[in-house]
Structure formats: structure tokens, C-alpha cells
């Protein structure tokens, strides 16, 4: 089986990619609908709208209570870390959103999250180093549920169809099972109008939320992919051989950086559901030699690709399908424990990237 590369971003490296939005909530849409539903504008707000903090000049411990609070209340925050790398996130729906649809932590925990990050504590908490058979949902099962009244009948139909589709395609590796009783589970919620959806990456311990506001099979399975531990395909370290980023976004290394210190399974996969499409990412007309899928499929398909499934098989079952991870020297993370005080505080989980 051909295997698509899946990226596991080391927690200390916070290089981001495109911010995906959907404007207003889209109506329920069956599989085959637009990959990004109705896509809103992408890009950072004007400079005066971004709250910027340079930790090389202003240590976190020197911030006033008001400045600490702004880390979780300002719409857009850009933090330069002590090593010169940059973390950019937005606060929306009470969550720190990184890369548009990846949840780092609750906004109210922004200051504590950054303290843990700068202290190196997230290195053990993050799932950015998924080695073969290193994924962290116990028993290869992701318990999930949503509360009654969360979705309309049409929206529930899309949700149920998408989950059934995942289980048909990748259930042997990791299956979604309706169950609200386990200590670790995913609660689906209805998102706001700021993006089509968002999710934490991998299991963070406890009941974690996954938001959907654009109801297409593509959107639902894409966010399920994050929860299962998949990263964005277009952030692979070798992505410049296969895709291009518009110049208007390319200078923003914060949100369009590449993730290079990761486990990578297989060649670039244009068919991966974890790709973004235009107007944020474009396939090259003359790509490198080592890739799978069709360039015309970039960001459009409603299903897990063969490469996505192969990567899930690798990280959950240890079945390589002939694929060797490119970063075998990275330490394998410890299994995610039942929620603890630290686990709840450090909910940042950048997991197996299945680009």
C-alpha cells in the first residue's frame, strides 16, 4: 500500500500554516461538497490589531495581570519565543486556535500554556513525536458523543454519515465509538462563525471538544483526523517540491511555516484529506518525483486517502505497509494517561502529522 507522509510536530516547534475560515456556518452538505465549504478570508489582521509579545525582551514573569489576561482575550496574538521562533494564534470561541483549526488550550489558560511551553514542559505532553504504534487513544478507540439538540436533523445526518465513512475506511486502525462514559472522549459541539471547525490533535486527557460549523463530509473527517492525531499534509518539510503558498502569505513564516522535526510516513499525498486547497495552497505544475495522488485533488476529496489510512495503520498498529519513518531518532512519547491536573492544564497536543 502506498503511504502518505504524516507529520508529527515536536511540541517545542510551533511553526504554523494557513488559517482556514468558513465565514458563516454552511448548510448541511453531503460528501462531495466543496472542500472548504464557504471559505472566508485568510491572513492576519492588520498589524495594529495583533497583540505582539517578544519574550527575548519581556519575560512572561514580568507581565502585569492585565498583560497576562490579554494573551487570552486579544483576537490575534503573536509571541516570539526566547529561541527566536514565533507562535501565532487567535482567540475564538474561548479557545487558542493555531493554524486556523487546531486547538492549543482554553483561552483562559493562555498564560499558563505559554509558561509551560517556555519551561519545556510541553515536550513530554505533546504528541508531536508519534512513532510507529505510538498513537495515544487507548485500545485504538475514540469514544465520542454530542449532547441532544447540538445539531439539526440534517446536520446530524452529515455527522453520522461522516463517522460511519471513517469507520468503514480506517476502523481497523482506529474506530470512533459512541460512548460518553470513558474518562477520555471527544465531545462534538457546534462551532461559531469564525472557522469551519477545530479540534485538538490526539488525545489530551479528559473530555475534549471538537467543533463543527460547516457541515460537509470533508470538514468533519478533516477535524476527526486531527483528533486521531493527524497533522496537515501541506506542512511537510518537503512541501515546496509539491505545493506553493501565495506570496501574500509566504512571508508570514508564523502561519505558513514547514514542520521539519517530525516523523514523516511516505511520499507527499495530494489526495490526503489533511490538505488545504486554494486559495491558500496550490499544487505545482511540475512537482517532484516522489508523490502519490493527483494534484487536481488537492484539498477537494471527502475521504481519507490510502496514504492517510496507511499512516493511521502505522501509528496505531505499527503496520508500515512498506513505509519507513523518516525521523526514527525522535523519542517516542509516553502514552496519554487519564486526565490529571497537569494534563488538563497542558492540553496542547500536536500529534502524529499525517500530511
Secondary structure as a PSIPRED ss2 file (coil, helix, strand):
# PSIPRED VFORMAT (PSIPRED V4.0)

   1 X C   1.000  0.000  0.000
   2 X C   1.000  0.000  0.000
   3 X C   1.000  0.000  0.000
   4 X E   0.000  0.000  1.000
   5 X C   1.000  0.000  0.000
   6 X C   1.000  0.000  0.000
   7 X C   1.000  0.000  0.000
   8 X C   1.000  0.000  0.000
   9 X C   1.000  0.000  0.000
  10 X C   1.000  0.000  0.000
  11 X C   1.000  0.000  0.000
  12 X C   1.000  0.000  0.000
  13 X C   1.000  0.000  0.000
  14 X C   1.000  0.000  0.000
  15 X C   1.000  0.000  0.000
  16 X C   1.000  0.000  0.000
  17 X C   1.000  0.000  0.000
  18 X C   1.000  0.000  0.000
  19 X C   1.000  0.000  0.000
  20 X C   1.000  0.000  0.000
  21 X C   1.000  0.000  0.000
  22 X C   1.000  0.000  0.000
  23 X C   1.000  0.000  0.000
  24 X C   1.000  0.000  0.000
  25 X C   1.000  0.000  0.000
  26 X E   0.000  0.000  1.000
  27 X C   1.000  0.000  0.000
  28 X C   1.000  0.000  0.000
  29 X C   1.000  0.000  0.000
  30 X C   1.000  0.000  0.000
  31 X C   1.000  0.000  0.000
  32 X C   1.000  0.000  0.000
  33 X C   1.000  0.000  0.000
  34 X C   1.000  0.000  0.000
  35 X C   1.000  0.000  0.000
  36 X C   1.000  0.000  0.000
  37 X C   1.000  0.000  0.000
  38 X C   1.000  0.000  0.000
  39 X C   1.000  0.000  0.000
  40 X C   1.000  0.000  0.000
  41 X C   1.000  0.000  0.000
  42 X C   1.000  0.000  0.000
  43 X C   1.000  0.000  0.000
  44 X C   1.000  0.000  0.000
  45 X C   1.000  0.000  0.000
  46 X C   1.000  0.000  0.000
  47 X H   0.000  1.000  0.000
  48 X H   0.000  1.000  0.000
  49 X H   0.000  1.000  0.000
  50 X E   0.000  0.000  1.000
  51 X E   0.000  0.000  1.000
  52 X E   0.000  0.000  1.000
  53 X E   0.000  0.000  1.000
  54 X E   0.000  0.000  1.000
  55 X C   1.000  0.000  0.000
  56 X C   1.000  0.000  0.000
  57 X C   1.000  0.000  0.000
  58 X C   1.000  0.000  0.000
  59 X C   1.000  0.000  0.000
  60 X H   0.000  1.000  0.000
  61 X H   0.000  1.000  0.000
  62 X H   0.000  1.000  0.000
  63 X C   1.000  0.000  0.000
  64 X C   1.000  0.000  0.000
  65 X H   0.000  1.000  0.000
  66 X H   0.000  1.000  0.000
  67 X H   0.000  1.000  0.000
  68 X H   0.000  1.000  0.000
  69 X H   0.000  1.000  0.000
  70 X H   0.000  1.000  0.000
  71 X C   1.000  0.000  0.000
  72 X C   1.000  0.000  0.000
  73 X C   1.000  0.000  0.000
  74 X C   1.000  0.000  0.000
  75 X C   1.000  0.000  0.000
  76 X E   0.000  0.000  1.000
  77 X E   0.000  0.000  1.000
  78 X E   0.000  0.000  1.000
  79 X E   0.000  0.000  1.000
  80 X E   0.000  0.000  1.000
  81 X C   1.000  0.000  0.000
  82 X C   1.000  0.000  0.000
  83 X C   1.000  0.000  0.000
  84 X C   1.000  0.000  0.000
  85 X C   1.000  0.000  0.000
  86 X E   0.000  0.000  1.000
  87 X E   0.000  0.000  1.000
  88 X E   0.000  0.000  1.000
  89 X E   0.000  0.000  1.000
  90 X E   0.000  0.000  1.000
  91 X E   0.000  0.000  1.000
  92 X E   0.000  0.000  1.000
  93 X C   1.000  0.000  0.000
  94 X C   1.000  0.000  0.000
  95 X E   0.000  0.000  1.000
  96 X E   0.000  0.000  1.000
  97 X E   0.000  0.000  1.000
  98 X E   0.000  0.000  1.000
  99 X C   1.000  0.000  0.000
 100 X C   1.000  0.000  0.000
 101 X C   1.000  0.000  0.000
 102 X E   0.000  0.000  1.000
 103 X E   0.000  0.000  1.000
 104 X E   0.000  0.000  1.000
 105 X E   0.000  0.000  1.000
 106 X E   0.000  0.000  1.000
 107 X H   0.000  1.000  0.000
 108 X H   0.000  1.000  0.000
 109 X H   0.000  1.000  0.000
 110 X H   0.000  1.000  0.000
 111 X H   0.000  1.000  0.000
 112 X H   0.000  1.000  0.000
 113 X H   0.000  1.000  0.000
 114 X H   0.000  1.000  0.000
 115 X H   0.000  1.000  0.000
 116 X H   0.000  1.000  0.000
 117 X H   0.000  1.000  0.000
 118 X H   0.000  1.000  0.000
 119 X C   1.000  0.000  0.000
 120 X C   1.000  0.000  0.000
 121 X C   1.000  0.000  0.000
 122 X H   0.000  1.000  0.000
 123 X H   0.000  1.000  0.000
 124 X H   0.000  1.000  0.000
 125 X H   0.000  1.000  0.000
 126 X C   1.000  0.000  0.000
 127 X C   1.000  0.000  0.000
 128 X C   1.000  0.000  0.000
 129 X C   1.000  0.000  0.000
 130 X C   1.000  0.000  0.000
 131 X C   1.000  0.000  0.000
 132 X C   1.000  0.000  0.000
 133 X C   1.000  0.000  0.000
 134 X C   1.000  0.000  0.000
 135 X C   1.000  0.000  0.000
 136 X C   1.000  0.000  0.000
 137 X C   1.000  0.000  0.000
 138 X H   0.000  1.000  0.000
 139 X H   0.000  1.000  0.000
 140 X H   0.000  1.000  0.000
 141 X E   0.000  0.000  1.000
 142 X E   0.000  0.000  1.000
 143 X E   0.000  0.000  1.000
 144 X E   0.000  0.000  1.000
 145 X E   0.000  0.000  1.000
 146 X C   1.000  0.000  0.000
 147 X C   1.000  0.000  0.000
 148 X C   1.000  0.000  0.000
 149 X C   1.000  0.000  0.000
 150 X C   1.000  0.000  0.000
 151 X C   1.000  0.000  0.000
 152 X C   1.000  0.000  0.000
 153 X H   0.000  1.000  0.000
 154 X H   0.000  1.000  0.000
 155 X H   0.000  1.000  0.000
 156 X H   0.000  1.000  0.000
 157 X H   0.000  1.000  0.000
 158 X H   0.000  1.000  0.000
 159 X H   0.000  1.000  0.000
 160 X H   0.000  1.000  0.000
 161 X H   0.000  1.000  0.000
 162 X H   0.000  1.000  0.000
 163 X H   0.000  1.000  0.000
 164 X H   0.000  1.000  0.000
 165 X H   0.000  1.000  0.000
 166 X H   0.000  1.000  0.000
 167 X H   0.000  1.000  0.000
 168 X H   0.000  1.000  0.000
 169 X H   0.000  1.000  0.000
 170 X H   0.000  1.000  0.000
 171 X C   1.000  0.000  0.000
 172 X C   1.000  0.000  0.000
 173 X C   1.000  0.000  0.000
 174 X C   1.000  0.000  0.000
 175 X E   0.000  0.000  1.000
 176 X E   0.000  0.000  1.000
 177 X E   0.000  0.000  1.000
 178 X E   0.000  0.000  1.000
 179 X C   1.000  0.000  0.000
 180 X C   1.000  0.000  0.000
 181 X C   1.000  0.000  0.000
 182 X C   1.000  0.000  0.000
 183 X C   1.000  0.000  0.000
 184 X C   1.000  0.000  0.000
 185 X E   0.000  0.000  1.000
 186 X E   0.000  0.000  1.000
 187 X E   0.000  0.000  1.000
 188 X E   0.000  0.000  1.000
 189 X E   0.000  0.000  1.000
 190 X E   0.000  0.000  1.000
 191 X C   1.000  0.000  0.000
 192 X C   1.000  0.000  0.000
 193 X C   1.000  0.000  0.000
 194 X C   1.000  0.000  0.000
 195 X C   1.000  0.000  0.000
 196 X C   1.000  0.000  0.000
 197 X E   0.000  0.000  1.000
 198 X E   0.000  0.000  1.000
 199 X E   0.000  0.000  1.000
 200 X C   1.000  0.000  0.000
 201 X C   1.000  0.000  0.000
 202 X C   1.000  0.000  0.000
 203 X C   1.000  0.000  0.000
 204 X C   1.000  0.000  0.000
 205 X C   1.000  0.000  0.000
 206 X C   1.000  0.000  0.000
 207 X E   0.000  0.000  1.000
 208 X E   0.000  0.000  1.000
 209 X E   0.000  0.000  1.000
 210 X E   0.000  0.000  1.000
 211 X E   0.000  0.000  1.000
 212 X E   0.000  0.000  1.000
 213 X C   1.000  0.000  0.000
 214 X E   0.000  0.000  1.000
 215 X C   1.000  0.000  0.000
 216 X C   1.000  0.000  0.000
 217 X H   0.000  1.000  0.000
 218 X H   0.000  1.000  0.000
 219 X H   0.000  1.000  0.000
 220 X H   0.000  1.000  0.000
 221 X H   0.000  1.000  0.000
 222 X H   0.000  1.000  0.000
 223 X H   0.000  1.000  0.000
 224 X H   0.000  1.000  0.000
 225 X H   0.000  1.000  0.000
 226 X H   0.000  1.000  0.000
 227 X H   0.000  1.000  0.000
 228 X H   0.000  1.000  0.000
 229 X C   1.000  0.000  0.000
 230 X C   1.000  0.000  0.000
 231 X C   1.000  0.000  0.000
 232 X C   1.000  0.000  0.000
 233 X H   0.000  1.000  0.000
 234 X H   0.000  1.000  0.000
 235 X H   0.000  1.000  0.000
 236 X E   0.000  0.000  1.000
 237 X C   1.000  0.000  0.000
 238 X C   1.000  0.000  0.000
 239 X H   0.000  1.000  0.000
 240 X H   0.000  1.000  0.000
 241 X H   0.000  1.000  0.000
 242 X C   1.000  0.000  0.000
 243 X E   0.000  0.000  1.000
 244 X E   0.000  0.000  1.000
 245 X E   0.000  0.000  1.000
 246 X C   1.000  0.000  0.000
 247 X H   0.000  1.000  0.000
 248 X H   0.000  1.000  0.000
 249 X H   0.000  1.000  0.000
 250 X H   0.000  1.000  0.000
 251 X C   1.000  0.000  0.000
 252 X C   1.000  0.000  0.000
 253 X H   0.000  1.000  0.000
 254 X H   0.000  1.000  0.000
 255 X H   0.000  1.000  0.000
 256 X H   0.000  1.000  0.000
 257 X C   1.000  0.000  0.000
 258 X C   1.000  0.000  0.000
 259 X E   0.000  0.000  1.000
 260 X C   1.000  0.000  0.000
 261 X C   1.000  0.000  0.000
 262 X C   1.000  0.000  0.000
 263 X C   1.000  0.000  0.000
 264 X C   1.000  0.000  0.000
 265 X C   1.000  0.000  0.000
 266 X C   1.000  0.000  0.000
 267 X E   0.000  0.000  1.000
 268 X E   0.000  0.000  1.000
 269 X E   0.000  0.000  1.000
 270 X C   1.000  0.000  0.000
 271 X C   1.000  0.000  0.000
 272 X C   1.000  0.000  0.000
 273 X C   1.000  0.000  0.000
 274 X C   1.000  0.000  0.000
 275 X C   1.000  0.000  0.000
 276 X C   1.000  0.000  0.000
 277 X C   1.000  0.000  0.000
 278 X C   1.000  0.000  0.000
 279 X C   1.000  0.000  0.000
 280 X C   1.000  0.000  0.000
 281 X E   0.000  0.000  1.000
 282 X E   0.000  0.000  1.000
 283 X E   0.000  0.000  1.000
 284 X C   1.000  0.000  0.000
 285 X C   1.000  0.000  0.000
 286 X C   1.000  0.000  0.000
 287 X C   1.000  0.000  0.000
 288 X C   1.000  0.000  0.000
 289 X C   1.000  0.000  0.000
 290 X C   1.000  0.000  0.000
 291 X E   0.000  0.000  1.000
 292 X E   0.000  0.000  1.000
 293 X C   1.000  0.000  0.000
 294 X C   1.000  0.000  0.000
 295 X H   0.000  1.000  0.000
 296 X H   0.000  1.000  0.000
 297 X H   0.000  1.000  0.000
 298 X C   1.000  0.000  0.000
 299 X C   1.000  0.000  0.000
 300 X C   1.000  0.000  0.000
 301 X C   1.000  0.000  0.000
 302 X C   1.000  0.000  0.000
 303 X C   1.000  0.000  0.000
 304 X C   1.000  0.000  0.000
 305 X C   1.000  0.000  0.000
 306 X H   0.000  1.000  0.000
 307 X H   0.000  1.000  0.000
 308 X H   0.000  1.000  0.000
 309 X H   0.000  1.000  0.000
 310 X H   0.000  1.000  0.000
 311 X H   0.000  1.000  0.000
 312 X H   0.000  1.000  0.000
 313 X H   0.000  1.000  0.000
 314 X H   0.000  1.000  0.000
 315 X H   0.000  1.000  0.000
 316 X H   0.000  1.000  0.000
 317 X H   0.000  1.000  0.000
 318 X C   1.000  0.000  0.000
 319 X C   1.000  0.000  0.000
 320 X C   1.000  0.000  0.000
 321 X C   1.000  0.000  0.000
 322 X C   1.000  0.000  0.000
 323 X C   1.000  0.000  0.000
 324 X C   1.000  0.000  0.000
 325 X C   1.000  0.000  0.000
 326 X C   1.000  0.000  0.000
 327 X C   1.000  0.000  0.000
 328 X C   1.000  0.000  0.000
 329 X C   1.000  0.000  0.000
 330 X C   1.000  0.000  0.000
 331 X C   1.000  0.000  0.000
 332 X C   1.000  0.000  0.000
 333 X C   1.000  0.000  0.000
 334 X C   1.000  0.000  0.000
 335 X C   1.000  0.000  0.000
 336 X C   1.000  0.000  0.000
 337 X C   1.000  0.000  0.000
 338 X C   1.000  0.000  0.000
 339 X C   1.000  0.000  0.000
 340 X C   1.000  0.000  0.000
 341 X H   0.000  1.000  0.000
 342 X H   0.000  1.000  0.000
 343 X H   0.000  1.000  0.000
 344 X H   0.000  1.000  0.000
 345 X H   0.000  1.000  0.000
 346 X C   1.000  0.000  0.000
 347 X C   1.000  0.000  0.000
 348 X C   1.000  0.000  0.000
 349 X C   1.000  0.000  0.000
 350 X C   1.000  0.000  0.000
 351 X C   1.000  0.000  0.000
 352 X C   1.000  0.000  0.000
 353 X C   1.000  0.000  0.000
 354 X C   1.000  0.000  0.000
 355 X C   1.000  0.000  0.000
